[in-house]
Amino acid sequence: MINKLNLFDKIISPIVTEKSTNQSQFGKVIFKVPRSSNKISIKKSIEKIFKVNVTKVNIINKQNIVKLSRGKKIKKKGYKKAIVTLKKGQSIDLTSGI
């Protein structure tokens, strides 16, 4: 059995942007996840925490970016994000607490 603390280790935070809120009408929710997590562990933890049925999980790796700002190099750390597709009729309310 997966304990409760291990479930919350698989999800860092939800990503709330204009694009992600538009995707929510199609039953998709976007989360920032650790680089070591995989689709199966993300699916299990989302289903246990929010008590919803997950049909599909897509993962996108954002790479590290080095850019110039006022003549100085700035490093933006990359991350991994998971796009979780829920079963029709289900949703996750990100505005309320867990």
C-alpha positions, -999 to +999 in steps of 0.1 A: +000+000+000+011+035-007+010+057+023-005+092+023+029+111+024+042+092-006+011+103-026+018+139-020+054+135-030+043+127-066+026+161-071+044+194-065+017+219-075-011+225-100-003+248-129-029+275-132-025+295-164-049+308-190-041+278-212-045+253-184-079+267-174-091+265-210-080+228-210-102+222-179-133+223-201-121+192-219-115+174-186-077+180-184-058+192-154-021+201-154+003+194-125+040+201-119+056+168-109+091+156-098+115+145-126+117+110-111+079+103-113+063+082-141+029+080-156+017+051-135+027+066-102+011+100-112-021+083-122-023+063-089-016+093-067-041+116-085-068+089-082-062+084-045-059+121-035-087+136-055-109+104-058-114+107-096-109+083-125-079+091-147-081+080-183-048+093-196-016+109-184+007+129-208+041+141-196+061+171-209+097+177-199+106+214-198+143+219-203+166+243-185+168+277-202+197+302-202+187+337-213+202+371-211+186+398-190+203+432-187+236+417-199+236+389-173+230+352-179+200+339-160+193+302-156+157+291-154+154+256-140+134+231-160+106+209-147+083+181-156+046+186-160+018+161-163-014+167-182-040+144-166-072+136-186-102+127-163-132+105-171-161+124-186-182+143-161-155+144-134-134+175-124-109+186-099-116+219-080-082+235-076-095+265-058-105+246-027-080+229-004-074+192-002 
